[in-house]
Amino acid sequence: MFSGIVAAVGRIEHIEALADGVRLTVDTRGLDLEDVIVGDSIANSGVCLTVIARDGAKVKFDVSRETLNCTVGLDQAGGEVNLEKALRMADRLGGHLVTGHVDGVGEVVKFEPVGESHELVIRAPAAIAGYIAKKGSITVNGVSLTVNRVEHRDFSINLIPHTVEVTNLKHLKAGSRVNLEIDLIARYVERMLAWRTEEEQAQQA
């Protein structure tokens, strides 16, 4: 589990093709790796990946073809990734509970400065648009953010200067694609409602 609070922005230094996926070498830069060992989880732009090797500040991850097919930003050498280590039970939950399992890829409609901040408008895939609510939480490239406005499949977020400065969201522009993870609570609400419907239909059968 993660909180969506980015600890560092790393860079993909090398991509090695595997039989069914790729092996990434990521320069983690300012990320504190003192307590990181092989087998630990680190979110890379919202995607939970397992550490398979470490050499100083450089960490290797294997990424399956399935993961590559449903995410963005993990297949380009030189690309920046938002990094966050998995939560410990005693950590502060500064954002919201994030699993590191991307639900869909959105498209940036607008990313423009508004005063000191930036307005970010993203078009969500139809399959997950119904889970996004005003004042609710959403994870964009691994960053925990609050939704300001929702209009059909488009939702708007206000990014404060600090968030823009310390994440890779600064590179976004209209047409950019981003990893989205919906609020974990929304998944359970949907399942509870679906289960109630299933039970009612079973009793009527």
N, C-alpha and C positions, 0 to 999 in steps of 0.2 A: 504494500500500500504506500501511497505517496500523498503529499498535501498540495501539489501544484505550485509550490514556492521554489523557483529556480535558484540553484546554488551557484552555478557557473555556466558559462557558454563554452562548449568544447568545439573542436574541429575534426571532421573526418579526414584522417591523413591518408588512409589506404583502404582499398576495397579489394578483397580476394574472392574470386568466384568459387563457389562450392557446387557440389552435385545438385543440390536443391536449395539454393539461397546464396548468401554471401557472408564473408567474415570481415567485420569492420575493425579498423584500428583507429581509436579516437584519442586525440590529445585532449585530456580533461582540463588542462590549464589550471585554473584556480580552485578546482574541486579538491576538498580535503579527502585524501585516500588512506589516511593513517589506519582507519578501522575497516577498510575494504579488503575482502579476500575473494578468491575464486569461488564462484557459486552465489555471490551476492547479486542483488538486483539494483540496477541503475536505470532510471527513466531517461530516454534519449528523445527529446521533443515529443514527450507524451507516450512513448512506446517503452514498455517494461522489457529490458534485456538483461540477460545473465552474464556476469563477468566470467570469461573462460581463461583469461591470462592477463597479467599485469606486469609492466616494465616501467617503473618510475611513474610518471604522470600519464603514460600511455596504457590504455585498456583495450582489450579485444572482446568483441561480442559476435556471436553467430546469429544471423537473422534468416529465418526460414522464408521460402518463396511465398508462402501464404501471407506472412506478415508484410512482405514487400508489396504484395498485390493490393493490400487494403490500407496502406499508409503512404506518406510522402516524406521525403527528406532524408532517407537512409541509404540512398543509392547514388549519391554524388560526392566524389572525392573533393575535399576543400569546403564542403558545406558545413555550416554551423549548426550545432544541436544544443538545445537547452537540457541541462543535466540536473538531476536530483537523485540523491541516494534514497533507498527505501526508508520509511519511517521506523523509528524505535518507539516502544510504548511510552517512553517518557518525553518524547519530542512535543514541542508546541505545534498545534494544528492551525497554522496561520492562514491556510486557504480552505480547502474542503477535502473530503476523502476521495482520493483518485486511485483507480486500480492500475492504470498504465495499459489498459486494453482499449484501443482506439475503436470507436463506434462507427466512424465515417470520416470521409474527407470533404471539407467544405471549400468553397471558393470565395476569395476576397472580392467584394463588390466595391468597397471604398476604404481607403486608409489615408486620412488627411488630418493635418493639424487643426485644432480648434482651441484658440488661446494657447495656453501652455501645454495642453494635453493633445491627444489624438483620438479621433473617432474611427473605430474599426467596424465596418459592416461586412458580415459574412453570410453567404447563402449556404444553408445546410442541405444535405441530401434529404429527399422526401421521407426516407425511411426513419430518420431520427428527428425531423423538424418538430414533431408533436411533443417531444420531450423537453423542448427548450422554452423556458418561461421567464417573463419579466421579473427581475430581481432574483432570479435563480442563478445557480452556479453552472459554469461551463469551462471545460479545459481546452485551450487552444495551444497546440504545439507544446503541451505539458505545462502551460501556465494557467493557474486558477484565476478565473475572471468572473465578474458579475454582469449579467445581461441587463442592459438599460431599456431596450425596446425590442419588441418582436412584431414583425409584419409578414404574415404568411411564412415563407421559408427563410426570410432575411432577419437577422438579429444584429443589434448594435451594441457596441461595448465602448466605454470610455477608458483609454489607457493613460495613466498618469506618467509624467516624464521618467520616473524611476523605473517603471516596468519596461518602457521602451529602451532605456539605456542599458539595462542588465539582462535582456533576453534577445533572442534572434528575431523577435517580432518587428524590430526596427527595419528589417529588410523587406517587409511586406509591401505589396502594391496591388492594384486592381488586376485580377487574374491569377494571383498567387493561390496555391492550394495549401491547406492547413489540416493537421490532424485534430479531430474533435472527439472528446469523450464527454458524454452526457453525465448529469448528476446521478450518482449511484442510487439515491433514494427514488428517482423516477422509474428506474428499472423495477424495483420492488413494488411500487404502487401499481404499475401496469400488470405485473404478474398476479398480484392479489385480486385485482379486478377481473382479470382473465380467468383465474381459478374460480371465482364466485360464479361467473357466467357458465363455466364448464360444469360446476356442481349443479346449478339450477337446470341445465339442459339434461344432465344425467338423471336427475330425479323425475323429470317430466317424461323421459323415454320409457 
